[in-house]
């Protein structure tokens, strides 16, 4: 009897793992874009100049991040799409819609919103998910609290 119970527990492990890896805030389980995982494979390093500070970050290994990298270096004006949650900047032209969208995010995350076309910087993690579906393209690896009160422009460049 003990073996049989153990067997059933191990059969449930993949399901339990899947549930643990997905967000509890998912509204629509039938839409995989709602729970796509955040990519963590680092492709390139970047720097962001925010006022007098230089922050470090990475771009992830996906097609959207690669299209974004082609636009670097760039200097952009920030705006507030979601006060106390994210700052954003607009791109001059859209990036092709080629990667899976998600509503998951990470503190310091960089995410592309196709209809903008805009890139968000998540400087707070008090929400359970993003407001609109995005593609995660990277992450700032330094403290992002500067963005809570920062107004103005930033510069982003690839690290050679």
N, C-alpha and C positions, 0 to 999 in steps of 0.2 A: 504494500500500500504506500509506503514511503517513496519508493521509486516512481510510482505512478503520479503522485502529487508533485514531485520534483519535475517530472516531464512536463506537466501542465504549466508549471511556473515558467520553465524555460521557453515554452511555446508562446507565452504571453510577453516575454522580454522585448521582442521587436516592437510590439504595439505600445508597450509602456515607454520604451525609448523614444519612439516617434512622438508620443504625446508630450514627453518632457522637453523635446527639442523644438516644439512649436509654441506659439504664443497663446496664452489663455484669452487674449482679446480678439480672437478671430471671429468675425461676424458671419463669414460665408465659407463653410468647410468645403463646398463644392468647387470653389475657385482657388486653384493652386497658387495663383498670384498673391492671394491674401497671406500665405504662409511660406513663401519661398525663403530658404535660408539666406542669411547674410554671408556673402563670400568672404573668405579669409586668406585666399592665396594672394600674396603680395606680388605685384608686378614691377612697380617703379616707386621710388621715393620722391616726395615733393616738399617744397617749403612754401609757407604762406607768410607774407609780410602784412601784419595787422598793426597799423600805426607804427610805433617804434619797436614792436616785438616781432621776432621771427619764430614761427611755429613749424614743427615738422609733421609730416604725414606720409601716407602711402596711397597709391592707387592700386586697386585690386585687379586681378587678371580676368577681365571680361571685355567684350567688344565695345560696350558703351564707354568704359574707362579709357580704352585705347583711342576712340574717337575724340574724347575729351582731351587727352594728352596732346593730340595734334594741334589743339588750339593754344597750348601753352608756349611761352609765358603769356599771361594776360593780367591786366589790372581792371577791376570791376567795382561798381558801386553796390553796396549791400542794401537790402530792403527787408522788411519784417513781414513775412507771410504768416507767421504764427508767433506773435509776441510771447516772450518768456519760454519759447521752445526751440525756434530755429531762425536763422538769418538765411537770406538767399541772394543770389545774383543771377542776372539774365545773360544768356549767350546771344551773340549776333545771329546765329543760325542754328536750326535744330540738328540734333544728332540722330542718325537712323534708329528706329525702334526695333532693336534686335535682341534684347535680353529680357529675361523674365522679370516682371514687376513684383514688388513686395510692399507690405505695410510694416514690416519689421525694420528696426533701426538700432543703431548703437550710439552712445554718447560720443560726440566728436565725428560722427559719420558724415560722409559726403554722399549725397544722393541726387540723381538726375530725375527731373520731372519733365517728360516729353512735351506736354502741351505748353509749357512755359515759353520757350525752352529755358529752364532754370535749374540751378544747382542749389540744394539746401545744405546748410551746416547745422547739425543738431547740437545745440549747446546746453540742452537740458534733457533729462531722461524721465521727467515726471508724467509723460503720457505713455500709454501702453502701446500705441502704434502711431504711424504717420497718418496725417489727415487725408492725403491722396496717395495712390499707388506710385512708387518710385523704383528706380534701379540704383542699388548701392554701388558706388564707384570707388569709394575709398574711405579713409578715416584719418583724422588729425590725431596724432599720437601724443601730443602735449596737452596740457590743461586748456580747455576751451572756454573757461568762464569769462574770458575777456569779451566774448561775443554777446554776452547778456546786455551790456551797456554800450557796446561799440557802435558808432555810426560812422559811415564814411566808406572809403574804398579799401580794397585789399589787393595784393599782388600774389599770384600763384605761379610757380615755376617748377620744372623738373630738376631734380638733383643730377648733375652730370655724372 
